[in-house]
Amino acid sequence: MHTDQGALDEAVAKGSFTGVATIDVGDERTLELVAGHLHRALGVPMRADARIAIASGGKGFTALAIMRLVERGELRLDQPVRELLGDDLPLIDERVTIEQLLGHASGIGDYLDEDSDWEPADYVLTVPAHSLTTAEAFLPMLDGQPQKFAPGERFAYCNGGYMVLAIVLERVTGETYHDAVRRLVLEPAGLERTGFPPLNALPADAARGYIDDEGDLVNTLHLPILGNGDGGIFTTADDLHRFWLALLDGRIVARATVDEMIRPRHDVPEEEKRYGLGFWLHGTHDALILEGWDAGASFRSTHLVAARTTVSVLGNSSEGGWRLIGALGDAVDAELGGALGDR
């Protein structure tokens, strides 16, 4: 895959990038770019194998855990989520299904509405961050959000929908969300360095998430102490490539299930993408995308299916990754366009 090194260098310089960017083609790494710091105050430089939080990129892991349960017959895609919620969250329409939650077509109100004036630096949690150690603990924040539109009417990105799915995971499995994802997704995929370290006790190889391009303000009070159903899992560039290959080789869910998850269900022109179940899809070509933006995180991983190529940017600041994400996105588009033209 061809990249313009000058464009990448310019994107890093102008965007104050801190994090890791990689291109992996099969078993070969063709690009590795490391910049910034794991820990600014202590002057610890970034490293290529750093564990970095990927914000909403974690929704793909939630979706896969749900689909493992669907494969086992413990859930149905057309199942009304009310059957699992009981009397909780009464404003969710009784017609909302598991599939609609996975595809952001449920119409439920969102506790973290990205169509508002929300910014990553805002303090948005209405309960103490340290109390959010399970999906069930999110119920007070999810409650009281009116239904926005009829279930299935249209696409509307919804963080709250994925928190409802995390609650479903806990109720069906009897485990915490984190244990369920480890057992159902991370272990089958062989992702040994992907998981949910607490933000107030990060290990030495995990990058702090910085609110701004400069300074030492981290995201500890901005986010739940543990990532959950709508995002926040930590991973590495190596594990992301390993994840995509495991997914498409049918080692997490069956290949027929993968095909159902990556079947385009919605065109999302404002994002220049399409959406399946838990995964963004390239607008015109056969490429899969996980993406996230939050306090201390700017992330995208794109997998070019036919070429078994993964292009990832894991940024550990709120805005610093986006110029580089854009530059590599242009390279992805050129590669996909060229491949199409060669047919």
N, C-alpha and C positions, 0 to 999 in steps of 0.2 A: 504494500500500500504506500503510495507516494505522499510525502508530507513536505510542506514548504518550511524548512527550518527557520528561515528569516521571519516568516509570519508567526511561528511558534515563539521565537525569542522575543518578538515585539509584543505578543500577547502576554507573555510572562512579565515583561518589564512594565508595561502600561497597566496591567491589571493587578499588580502586587500579589501575584500568585503565591500561595503557600499550600503545599500538598504534593501529590504524586500523579503523574500522567503516564500512561503506558499504551502501547499497541502490541498485542500478542497475535501472531499468525500461526495457528496450529501449535506446535511445540517451540516456536521461536519468538523471542521478544525482539521486535524491530525498533521500538522507541521506548526509552525510559527517561523521564524528566522529573527531577526531584528539586524542590525549592522551598524556601521558608523554614519554619520551625515546628518541631513537635511541641516544644515548650519555650515560648518567647522569653519569659522572665528569667529562665535559667540558661538561655542561649543554647538549648539543645536543638541541633539541626534536624530537619526532616530526613527520613530514611525511606528507602524504596519499599521496605516491608512493613511500614507503619500501619497500624490499625486505625481507620478513620471512619467517622460516622457518616452515613449516606442519606440521612433525612428520609424523604418519601421513597427513596429507592427501596426501602424495606417493605413497601407494600407488596412487592412481588413475592417475598417470602411468606407473608400472611396469606396471599392468594393460593400459593402452592400447598400450604398446610391445610387450608380449607378443602382444596381439591383432593388431597390424600384421603380426607374423610368422605368425600363424595365417592371416590373410587371404592372405598370399603363399604359403602351403603349406609354409612352413619349420618349422612346428610344427603339432600337432593338439591340440585340447582334450582328447581322450581318450588322449593319448600318455603312457605311464608316464615319469615324470621320471627314473627309473633309466637310461633310454636316453641321457640327457644327462650324468648324474652319474658313470657308470662305477663305479669302486670307491670314490668319495668318499661320505661320509656314509652308511655302511653300515646304520645303525639306521633309516633311512627305509624304510618298507614298499615292496616292489617294485610294489605295486598303486597307489601314489599317482600321480595324474595331474596334468597342468597345470591342468585345470579345477578340481580339488579344491583345489589351492594357491591359485588365484585367488579361490575362494569360501570360504576358511577352513574347509574340510571335510576336510583331508588327515589330520588326527589326529597329525601329527608333533610331536615335542617342540619347545618354544620356548626359544630362547636368552635371550629377554627376556620372561618369563612375567608378563603383567599380572594374573594371578590370585594372584600372590604378594604379599608385603608391599612390593613395589617402590614407591619414591617418586621423583619427578623429581630430587630433590637427591642421590640415591644415585650412587656411582661404580660403574657396572655393567660397564664394559668390562674384559675379561680379557686383552686385548692392548693395546699402546700405541695411543692415539687417532690419532697421526700416521701409523700404518702402514695405516690403513683407507682407502686411496685407490682400491680396486677392490672389486667384489663378491667376487672370488676370495679376497681378503685376509680375509674373514669366515669362511672354512672352519674354522679352529681353534676359533672360538666356536660355530659351528653343530654341530660334531662332538660325539658323545657324548650327544646328547639322545634318550632312548628314545621310541619311538612311544607315544602316549597312548591312542589308540583306533583301531579299524579304519577305513581310508580310506572316506570318504563316510558314515560313521555319523551325524554331527551337525555343527553349526557350533561352532567354537571359534576365536576370534580369535587369529591367530598371526603375530607379527612374523617369526619364522624362515622361515615359508613364503614370504614376500615376498623375503627374502634369497636363498632358493633360486631363485626366479624371476629375480632379478637375475643370479645365476650363469648360469642358462640363457640369458639375454639375451647375456651376454658370450661364451659358448661358441658360440652360433649365429651371432652377428654378427661375431665377431672384434674387437670394439671394447670399450672400457670401458663400464660401465653408463651413465656420464654422457654419453658421446658417442652411444651408442645412443638414449637418451631424447631428446637434443637433435635428432638426425636424424629419428627416427620420430614424435615427438610435438610438441616445442616449435616446431620450424620450420614444420611444416604448419599449426599453430594460430596462428602469428604472435606467439608469446610471447617478445618480445625481451628482457624484463627478468626472466624466470624462468630459474633455473639453480642452479648448485652452487658458490658462492664458498666458499673455505676458511675455517673458523671462526677460524683464527689470523691471517688477513689479509683481513678483511672490508673491502670498499670503503666509501667515505664515505656512500653512500645505503642501506647495509644495516644493519638494526637489530641491536644486540647482544641476545642472549637472556639475560634475567636470571632467576636461580634464585628470588629472593624478591621480594615486593612493594616492598621497600626495600633500599637498599644496592647495591654495585657488583659483586657476585659474578656472573660470567657463566658460560656453559655450556661453555666451550672444552674443559675436561678431562672433561666428562660425556658427550660425544657424539663420534662419528667426525668426523674433520676435514672430510670431505665427506659430505653426505647421500647415502643409497643407496636400495636397493630398498624398504626398509620405512619410509622417511621422511626428512625433512630438507631437501627442496628449498626454495629461497627464491623468493617471488613477490610480486606487488603486488595491491592491490585491483582496479586496472584490468585486469591480466592475468587475474585469476580470472573476471571477467565475460566477457572476451574468450574465455577457455577454454571456458566452458559453452556459449556461442553456437557456437563452432567445433565442439565435440563434437556438439551436436544438429543442426547443419547438415551433418554428415557430412564435415567437412574434415580430420579426424584419421583416423578409420576410417569405413567405409561405414555408412550409417544402419541397415542390417540388423544390422551388428555391434554398433552402439550398443544397438539394441533387445535383443539377446541379453545384453549386459552389464548392462542395467538391468532385466532380467526378475527379479522377486523369486524367490530360491531358498530363503531361510531367514527365518523370523520370529525376531527377537531381542528378546523381551519385556523383558529387563532393560535394554535400551537404548531401548525404545519405538521401534524401527526395524525395518526389514527389510534384507536384504543381497543384492546381485547378484554381479557379478564386478568387484571393485575399487572399488565404490561402495556407500555406505549409501543406503537409500531411506527416505523418510518412512513412518511406520507405517501410514498409511491413505490418503495422497493422492499425487498425481503430482508429487513433488519429489525432487531428487537432492541428496546430501550428501557432502561431504568433511570430515573432522574429524581433529584431531590434538591430542595432549597429550604434552608431554615437558619435559625440562629447558629452561626458557626459552621455551616455546611453549604457547599456548592458542588453539585455532583451530577455526573452523567456517565453511564456505561452503555455503549452501543455494541451489539453483536451482529456482524454480517454473516448471515446463516450459511450461505453457499461457500464462503471463503474460510469459515471457522476462525474468524478474526474478531478480536475484542478491542475496542477503543475506549479507554476509561480515563476520566479525570475525577480524582477524589480531592476536593479542596477543603481545608479545615479553617476557612473563614466564610463569612456570609456572602460576600460578593466576589472574592478574589479569583474564583475558578471560572467565571463566566466568559471572559475574553478568550481563554484557552479552550473552553468548551466550544465556543463559536468557531475558532480557527480549526479545531479538529473536526467539528461538524461539517465544515466546508470540504475538508479532505475526504470525509466519509461520503458526502454527496457526489464528489468528483469520482471516487472509486466506484460507487454504485452506478452512476451514469455511464462510466466507461465500460463496466462489465455488461450493462444492458446493451450498449452499442456494439459490443463484440459478438453478440449472439447471431 
